């Protein structure tokens, strides 16, 4: 992007949720955003897979601008797929034949799923081996990420001892910090940073939004959402119940942020807060609940290249459609009804 085009581009902040292999949907969204000269990414806040995508983008931007970031993202996700071939957890022949992307009938998935409920990762994986960390260190130059002057990065993890969210800034970011953001406690040992153990950031911030309010100029926050907020009916099987509990848990902090932003926005609109002291945040959302919900939680462990490309295409299309419909609203108004998102009932406070 030329300096003139960059100056004219509309700045946005991206909030990237975690979701394992479903992070390839975010890859598709990022690919579409990075190819659009009308947009400039001021900052990314990411958790888990979202944090990995953010680090890869920063590295790629320093290597070769937007096109370099797009190439780095593709290489990274292809490497994830290649590494996944060695995993004992694969789709069953029945699911392959039926075209199902989930792993719920896979004997190896069922075995390790049960094992993970009976033993801790300290017992099951005493050497604390994690091939994803080696992959991240191989494909991302963190010295380059820390020196990136093209955008800000905020990576969230959960402090195991205090239960509070910890936000790592790009200027200090390491592979360990990104892995801490992606550390599911039933699968991996807690990641220690400066003697403090951390788990997946999704428990307390999936992703965190507050760094945008004080560290960024753009009012526009575009949330790339992987975890469905609503599901009709009550889950019946043990696995369905656990999966729904995880979805609710990993969306809870985001819904709390929506409530707070909506509250402050109403006070600003009513003239009850000083606009010089409080920022009006414009929330937008790119999602594909209708296509992601049927996949099932087990598909987050499916790293087959065909599946990752499938998710990429969905993400690219959804971002393209969102931009066609909402680009003109950037900087002007929010395109998400926050009250409906977090509460879904009439706003009696205005009556």
Phi, psi and omega per residue, in radians:
X1 nan 2.296 3.121
X2 -1.226 2.842 3.139
X3 -1.097 -0.635 3.132
X4 -1.161 -0.774 3.139
X5 -1.141 -0.693 -3.140
X6 -1.115 -0.674 -3.140
X7 -1.145 -0.563 -3.108
X8 -1.528 -0.221 -3.083
X9 -1.225 2.661 3.100
X10 -1.541 2.195 -3.113
X11 -1.413 2.392 3.076
X12 -2.343 2.726 2.977
X13 -1.908 2.389 -3.112
X14 -1.908 2.291 3.084
X15 -1.969 1.958 -2.984
X16 -1.895 2.033 3.100
X17 -1.290 2.816 3.014
X18 -1.592 2.806 -3.136
X19 3.048 0.516 3.100
X20 1.038 -2.324 -3.115
X21 -1.080 -0.384 3.100
X22 -1.140 -0.208 3.032
X23 -1.073 -0.260 3.063
X24 -1.181 -0.452 2.999
X25 -1.069 -0.781 3.103
X26 -1.107 -0.660 3.047
X27 -0.955 -0.794 3.122
X28 -1.090 -0.721 3.098
X29 -1.087 -0.821 -3.140
X30 -1.070 -0.682 3.136
X31 -1.038 -0.773 3.138
X32 -1.178 -0.712 -3.141
X33 -1.147 -0.744 -3.080
X34 -1.193 -0.444 3.135
X35 -1.475 -0.120 -3.052
X36 -1.676 1.921 -3.107
X37 -1.194 -0.169 3.127
X38 -1.400 -0.165 -3.036
X39 -2.048 2.554 3.013
X40 -2.309 2.155 3.117
X41 -1.430 1.931 3.120
X42 -1.363 -0.696 -3.110
X43 -2.733 2.712 3.024
X44 -2.224 2.286 2.947
X45 -1.915 2.176 -3.042
X46 -2.387 2.606 3.067
X47 -2.217 2.379 3.058
X48 1.000 -2.084 3.115
X49 -1.050 -0.549 3.082
X50 -1.128 -0.639 3.096
X51 -1.179 -0.684 3.110
X52 -1.124 -0.794 3.092
X53 -1.020 -0.718 -3.130
X54 -1.094 -0.781 -3.130
X55 -1.123 -0.709 3.132
X56 -1.144 -0.707 3.121
X57 -1.087 -0.800 -3.133
X58 -1.059 -0.775 3.104
X59 -1.053 -0.796 -3.117
X60 -1.159 -0.655 3.105
X61 -1.063 -0.685 3.133
X62 -1.278 -0.494 3.124
X63 -1.324 -0.723 -3.035
X64 -2.863 0.661 3.098
X65 1.132 -2.738 -3.093
X66 -1.040 -0.725 3.139
X67 -1.172 -0.642 3.085
X68 -1.119 -0.672 3.113
X69 -1.149 -0.702 3.126
X70 -1.101 -0.733 3.134
X71 -1.157 -0.717 -3.139
X72 -1.130 -0.680 3.109
X73 -1.088 -0.786 3.130
X74 -1.100 -0.768 -3.140
X75 -1.113 -0.697 -3.121
X76 -1.122 -0.846 -3.107
X77 -1.194 -0.539 3.056
X78 -1.173 -0.673 3.106
X79 -1.160 -0.655 3.062
X80 -1.032 -0.763 3.129
X81 -1.134 -0.772 -3.135
X82 -1.072 -0.714 3.129
X83 -1.180 -0.547 -3.119
X84 -1.183 -0.312 3.123
X85 -1.110 -0.484 -3.115
X86 -1.456 -0.126 -3.117
X87 -1.259 2.440 3.079
X88 -1.258 -0.247 -3.119
X89 -1.584 1.855 -3.115
X90 -2.351 2.826 3.076
X91 -1.097 2.581 3.086
X92 -1.319 2.726 3.085
X93 -0.969 -0.577 3.131
X94 -1.144 -0.778 -3.141
X95 -1.165 -0.666 3.083
X96 -1.064 -0.798 -3.133
X97 -1.126 -0.687 -3.102
X98 -1.446 -0.153 -3.134
X99 1.357 0.395 3.104
X100 -1.546 2.335 -3.106
X101 -1.537 -0.178 -3.096
X102 -1.335 2.944 -3.121
X103 -2.015 0.240 -2.949
X104 -1.234 -0.237 3.029
X105 -1.877 0.155 3.128
X106 -1.382 2.101 3.127
X107 -0.989 -0.687 -3.123
X108 -1.190 -0.685 3.104
X109 -1.115 -0.797 -3.127
X110 -1.094 -0.672 3.140
X111 -1.129 -0.883 -3.095
X112 -1.241 -0.520 3.078
X113 -1.113 -0.785 3.110
X114 -1.176 -0.740 -3.136
X115 -1.053 -0.672 -3.132
X116 -1.183 -0.339 3.102
X117 -1.527 -0.283 -3.081
X118 -1.818 -0.442 -3.120
X119 -2.283 2.652 3.118
X120 -1.536 2.821 3.100
X121 -1.124 -0.330 3.092
X122 -1.252 -0.488 3.097
X123 -1.569 -0.710 -3.049
X124 -1.366 -0.572 -3.087
X125 -2.352 1.197 -3.051
X126 -1.097 -0.441 3.123
X127 -1.457 -0.090 3.088
X128 1.007 0.816 3.133
X129 -1.386 2.335 3.110
X130 -2.521 1.714 -3.095
X131 -1.072 -0.402 -3.129
X132 -1.178 -0.571 3.109
X133 -1.170 -0.741 3.103
X134 -1.072 -0.678 3.117
X135 -1.117 -0.777 -3.138
X136 -1.096 -0.756 -3.139
X137 -1.175 -0.532 3.131
X138 -1.296 -0.659 -3.000
X139 -1.754 -0.168 3.137
X140 -2.153 2.180 3.064
X141 -1.560 1.789 -3.044
X142 -1.283 -0.373 2.986
X143 -1.105 -0.702 3.110
X144 -1.204 -0.673 3.112
X145 -1.092 -0.802 -3.115
X146 -1.126 -0.473 -3.137
X147 -1.599 0.009 -3.089
X148 -1.096 2.118 3.123
X149 -1.894 0.223 -3.074
X150 -1.690 -0.360 3.069
X151 -2.849 2.805 3.102
X152 -1.638 2.704 3.077
X153 -2.329 2.398 3.045
X154 -2.266 2.098 -3.106
X155 -2.006 2.239 -3.078
X156 -1.847 2.502 3.030
X157 -2.450 2.855 -3.115
X158 -1.836 2.129 3.077
X159 -1.206 2.023 -3.063
X160 -1.125 -0.622 -3.051
X161 -1.309 -0.647 -3.055
X162 -1.853 -0.312 -3.072
X163 1.304 0.186 -3.127
X164 -1.705 2.762 3.107
X165 -1.393 2.475 3.035
X166 -2.059 2.238 3.140
X167 -1.908 2.129 3.091
X168 -1.695 2.270 -3.132
X169 -1.513 2.675 -3.132
X170 -0.945 -0.622 -3.041
X171 -1.178 -0.271 3.125
X172 -2.053 0.033 -2.912
X173 -1.138 2.380 3.078
X174 -2.290 2.941 3.084
X175 -1.069 -0.641 3.119
X176 -1.064 -0.670 -3.132
X177 -1.183 -0.685 3.084
X178 -1.160 -0.721 3.120
X179 -1.182 -0.567 3.051
X180 -1.083 -0.691 3.127
X181 -1.116 -0.398 -3.082
X182 -1.917 0.269 -3.016
X183 -1.526 1.687 3.035
X184 -1.352 2.125 -2.962
X185 -1.166 -0.320 3.093
X186 -1.495 -0.190 -3.121
X187 -1.933 -0.597 -3.023
X188 -2.328 2.662 3.020
X189 -1.177 2.595 3.107
X190 -0.983 2.476 3.124
X191 -1.571 2.125 -3.133
X192 -1.634 2.272 3.085
X193 -2.270 2.058 -3.068
X194 0.958 0.660 3.086
X195 1.409 0.057 -3.122
X196 -1.899 2.243 3.140
X197 -1.454 2.457 -3.123
X198 -2.270 2.560 3.007
X199 -2.046 -3.141 -3.116
X200 -0.837 2.337 -3.137
X201 -1.184 -0.299 -3.095
X202 -1.069 -0.389 -3.130
X203 -1.186 -0.556 -3.077
X204 -2.135 -0.141 3.127
X205 -2.941 1.807 -3.047
X206 -2.234 1.258 -0.132
X207 -1.720 3.090 3.087
X208 -1.317 2.508 3.130
X209 -1.917 -0.424 -2.990
X210 -1.056 -0.483 3.092
X211 -1.086 -0.484 3.117
X212 -1.111 -0.570 -3.002
X213 -1.209 -0.603 -3.063
X214 -1.888 -0.245 -3.042
X215 -2.025 -0.019 -3.068
X216 -2.241 2.647 3.133
X217 -1.553 -0.592 -3.089
X218 -1.180 2.444 3.078
X219 -1.515 -0.240 -3.019
X220 -1.566 2.148 3.070
X221 -2.068 2.039 3.135
X222 -1.812 1.984 -3.126
X223 -1.589 2.179 3.041
X224 -1.734 1.826 -2.947
X225 -1.759 2.213 3.142
X226 -1.843 -0.537 -3.061
X227 -1.622 2.083 3.139
X228 -1.024 2.423 3.113
X229 -1.478 -0.748 -3.071
X230 -2.032 2.511 2.977
X231 -2.456 2.247 -3.124
X232 -1.275 2.426 3.069
X233 1.409 2.892 3.123
X234 -1.629 2.357 3.069
X235 -1.150 2.568 -3.048
X236 -1.919 -0.757 -3.101
X237 -1.390 2.803 -3.135
X238 -1.037 -0.726 -3.128
X239 -1.183 -0.720 3.122
X240 -1.107 -0.692 3.116
X241 -1.103 -0.816 -3.141
X242 -1.097 -0.727 3.136
X243 -1.099 -0.710 3.140
X244 -1.205 -0.671 3.068
X245 -1.019 -0.739 3.132
X246 -1.131 -0.717 3.117
X247 -1.088 -0.796 3.140
X248 -1.088 -0.769 3.142
X249 -1.057 -0.808 -3.059
X250 -1.369 -0.119 3.043
X251 -1.821 -0.218 -2.983
X252 -1.073 -0.763 -3.114
X253 -1.155 -0.639 3.123
X254 -1.149 -0.718 3.122
X255 -1.156 -0.620 3.053
X256 -1.107 -0.703 3.092
X257 -1.107 -0.714 3.094
X258 -1.014 -0.771 -3.132
X259 -1.072 -0.790 -3.125
X260 -1.127 -0.752 -3.141
X261 -1.124 -0.736 3.121
X262 -1.089 -0.723 -3.135
X263 -1.094 -0.835 -3.130
X264 -1.146 -0.690 3.131
X265 -1.073 -0.737 3.120
X266 -1.107 -0.724 3.129
X267 -1.153 -0.651 3.076
X268 -1.149 -0.784 3.134
X269 -1.088 -0.578 -3.123
X270 -1.510 0.032 3.115
X271 1.294 0.346 -3.091
X272 -1.653 -0.113 3.081
X273 -2.219 2.623 3.115
X274 -1.314 2.022 -3.131
X275 -1.120 -0.287 3.092
X276 -1.421 -0.322 -3.116
X277 -1.795 -0.383 -3.112
X278 -2.194 2.477 -3.067
X279 -1.730 2.354 3.047
X280 -1.531 2.055 -3.062
X281 -1.737 2.303 3.137
X282 -1.798 1.932 -3.053
X283 -1.660 2.359 3.076
X284 -2.282 2.839 -3.097
X285 -2.575 2.341 3.005
X286 -2.029 2.102 -3.084
X287 -2.557 3.025 3.101
X288 -2.608 0.908 -3.074
X289 -0.970 -0.665 -3.090
X290 -1.112 -0.486 -3.132
X291 -1.734 -0.471 -3.091
X292 -1.505 -0.639 -3.117
X293 -0.963 -0.756 -3.118
X294 -1.197 -0.237 -3.070
X295 -1.212 -0.559 -3.108
X296 1.497 2.643 -3.084
X297 -1.125 -0.547 -3.098
X298 -1.112 -0.429 -3.123
X299 -1.197 -0.215 3.069
X300 -1.151 -0.261 3.100
X301 -1.769 0.063 -3.129
X302 -1.558 1.909 -3.083
X303 -1.829 0.310 3.105
X304 -1.057 2.413 -3.078
X305 -1.054 -0.665 3.135
X306 -1.086 -0.649 3.126
X307 -1.239 -0.757 3.131
X308 -1.105 -0.697 3.075
X309 -1.140 -0.649 3.084
X310 -1.047 -0.813 3.116
X311 -1.155 -0.692 3.088
X312 -0.997 -0.819 -3.119
X313 -1.095 -0.693 3.101
X314 -1.085 -0.814 -3.133
X315 -1.078 -0.746 -3.138
X316 -1.097 -0.803 -3.123
X317 -1.120 -0.744 -3.120
X318 -1.152 -0.694 3.102
X319 -1.147 -0.706 3.127
X320 -1.100 -0.778 3.130
X321 -1.160 -0.679 3.141
X322 -1.120 -0.754 3.135
X323 -1.126 -0.716 3.132
X324 -1.059 -0.611 -3.073
X325 -1.566 -0.510 -2.924
X326 -2.158 -0.068 -3.080
X327 -0.940 -0.747 -3.091
X328 -1.131 -0.307 -3.128
X329 -1.514 -0.239 3.137
X330 -1.036 2.313 -3.105
X331 1.414 -0.116 -3.070
X332 -1.975 -0.855 -3.105
X333 -2.735 2.771 3.055
X334 -1.279 2.641 3.106
X335 -1.993 0.240 3.085
X336 -2.134 2.307 3.031
X337 -1.443 1.674 -3.042
X338 -1.119 -0.643 -3.137
X339 -1.086 -0.746 3.109
X340 -1.169 -0.573 -3.101
X341 -1.170 -0.800 -3.023
X342 -1.685 -0.267 -3.052
X343 -2.269 -0.782 3.075
X344 1.203 0.550 3.091
X345 -2.517 2.857 -3.069
X346 -1.000 2.550 -3.123
X347 -1.497 1.550 -3.073
X348 -1.212 -0.388 -3.080
X349 -1.120 -0.387 -3.105
X350 -1.608 -0.105 -3.083
X351 -1.517 nan nan
